Amino acid sequence: MHTCGFGDLSSQLEALRDIDMYRSRRQVASRQGRELTIDGRLLLNFCSNDYLGLAGDPRLAEAFKSGVDRWGTGAGASHLICGHTEAHHALEESLAAFTGRERALLYSSGYAANVGVINALLTVGDQVFEDRLNHASLLDGGWISRADFHWYRHNDTHDLADRLTTVDGVRQRVLVVSDGTFSMDGDQCELEGLVELCAAQSSWLMVDDAHGMGVHGKDGTGTVDPARFTSADVPILIGTLGKAFGTAGAFVAGDEVLIETLIQRSRNYIYTTAIPAAIACATSRSLEIVKNEQWRRDHLKSLIRRFRNGASHLPFELMPSESPIQPLVVGDPASTLAVSRHLEAVGCLCTAIRPPTVPEGTSRLRITFTAAHTESDVDRLLEALRGAVAHNVSVSK
Ligand SMILES: *Cc1c(COP(=O)(O)O)cnc(C)c1O
């Protein structure tokens, strides 16, 4: 019998194992929340992006269920064919109002939105400038567009300014792209500096606020406060719905001309099935909760403060993050895995993050907090980390 051996793929997989870079999935046996059941054990969950604790909220489940009763399960087609329901449209209008933009456009994921937007706006001969620590989907969008790709140093507007002077912003389209809140470090972009620079250089600014929206700012509007930064300042704003909003999908917010261009030209929008209308129903409900339940953000802030106070006494490098993303950089993949396993043994789930998701030498525990955590949950995590240090689970500062 002929079998396909896939050439050297097996040996490449083995090589990944040898350097502790092999990734595998865990099967979760419970709904998202502050605790997860995995392998029959109940673990405190410190690695989700469910920042406001809404992914398992019964009110969203209720809205989702009535959405299914009303609209069925599948959208049936792409938005441009016959998949764009009144439920999708109503959500787009609410998201536009929330972000202070003329229009918003739903995508099936943040990954799809980022690649789809950059690719629709840029082509050969255009220029894209990206922060060193931007999310993979923003990088992929830049590469796929075939524009000339430029890095700039993380959050360094001087470096960006130097690099921008090399391009001709009149004859070429120039797009500057940044995470709003950086996904692996938890710090926020230098928004004011970026806005100023892009205005001076006639460049377009695109901010992906996947981790900021819902979490930061007045009513959870995120890193890009609509009262301060209009669409003239940040013409392309991305939000995702699978994190603080607790559902799925993503959206682009901006002027009419941007959104209409995407509808005509964005391949990731045109050639894909619309998200189920019931997801839009659940997200509309979620948006109300995000705006109205300020206590979730306040509680989250106090948990973060408590953690940072406690963790400052541990031999880990704390990052300058005010967000629920509180990474502890361990260094090499093997030690990071060791700490992660120790935490799990004592009941705390925090997955190790290794290259290429983060730069070489900065493997880390990407600890995240949600509004569902309690103060004693934070204390339990700190105790577990102290235990890891005491047991001499390899740690470098
Ligand atoms: C998670 C994330 C995305 C991808 O969003 P999905 O909806 O999960 O595909 C995009 N950008 C950033 C910065 C992210 O962290």
The ligand as a Tripos MOL2 file, in Angstrom:
@<TRIPOS>MOLECULE
LIG
   15    15     1     0     0
SMALL
NO_CHARGES

@<TRIPOS>ATOM
      1 C1         -6.5260   38.2040   18.8170 C.3       1 LIG1
      2 C2         -6.0250   39.2820   17.9340 C.ar      1 LIG1
      3 C3         -6.4420   39.3840   16.6210 C.ar      1 LIG1
      4 C4         -7.2480   38.2950   15.9840 C.3       1 LIG1
      5 O1         -8.5760   38.3840   16.3090 O.3       1 LIG1
      6 P1         -9.4850   37.0760   16.1310 P.3       1 LIG1
      7 O2        -10.8530   37.5980   16.1150 O.co2     1 LIG1
      8 O3         -9.1580   36.2030   17.2760 O.co2     1 LIG1
      9 O4         -9.0680   36.4620   14.8160 O.co2     1 LIG1
     10 C5         -6.0650   40.4770   15.8900 C.ar      1 LIG1
     11 N1         -5.2710   41.4310   16.4130 N.ar      1 LIG1
     12 C6         -4.8020   41.3490   17.6620 C.ar      1 LIG1
     13 C7         -3.9150   42.4300   18.1920 C.3       1 LIG1
     14 C8         -5.1500   40.2690   18.4480 C.ar      1 LIG1
     15 O5         -4.6540   40.1510   19.6590 O.3       1 LIG1
@<TRIPOS>BOND
     1     1     2 1
     2     2     3 ar
     3     2    14 ar
     4     3     4 1
     5     3    10 ar
     6     4     5 1
     7     5     6 1
     8     6     7 2
     9     6     8 1
    10     6     9 1
    11    10    11 ar
    12    11    12 ar
    13    12    13 1
    14    12    14 ar
    15    14    15 1
@<TRIPOS>SUBSTRUCTURE
     1 LIG1         1 GROUP 0 **** ****
